[in-house]
Structure formats: C-alpha cells, structure tokens
Amino acid sequence: MAVDMKPVTFRTPSPKLDKIDALAEAQQRDRTFILNEAIDHYLAMQEYHIGLIQDGLRDAEAGNVVSHQNVGQALAAERASRKSKARR
C-alpha cells in the first residue's frame, strides 16, 4: 500500500544536519529515511506519555491517589532500610 508522501521544509542547525547525514551514510539510508524514523520514534514516545498522563488523570478522578505525606513517609522508610542494610 503506497503512502501519500508530502514534502516538508524546516530549518535546523548545520551540526545537527551533519549528524543526520553521517547516520544516514552509516546506515546506507537517505536523509529522508532517518528523519522519518526520528519522527516516528518521537510520535510514539509522545503518544506513550499522553497515555500515561491520561491513565493518571483517570486514577485521580477515581480517587486512586496517594498523599504527598504518605509518599514522603514511604521514601523515608525505604532510605532507613537501605542504610541499615548497608551497615551490616
């Protein structure tokens, strides 16, 4: 299935473009391939983060939260446990 490709133009610093071109050469690919791969990875990471945020918001709306004080107490207990183990 052919994908409708459209040209995009943007400005980037020369050192960054040099790195992109070096990577393309090392992979025996063209600049377009490298840039599309980078965009795909960026979009996937953003979609993943948005999903995590949405999950957190749903948990908060459902009341599934932990107070700041409880988190602090749990971290303090963990630190104390690690210090006592390190002394042994």
ABEGO torsion letter per residue (X at the ends): XBBBBBBBBBBBBAAAAAAAAAAAAAAGBBAAAAAAAAAAAAAAAAAAAAAAAAAAAAAAAAGBBBBAAAAAAAAAAAAAAAAAAAAX
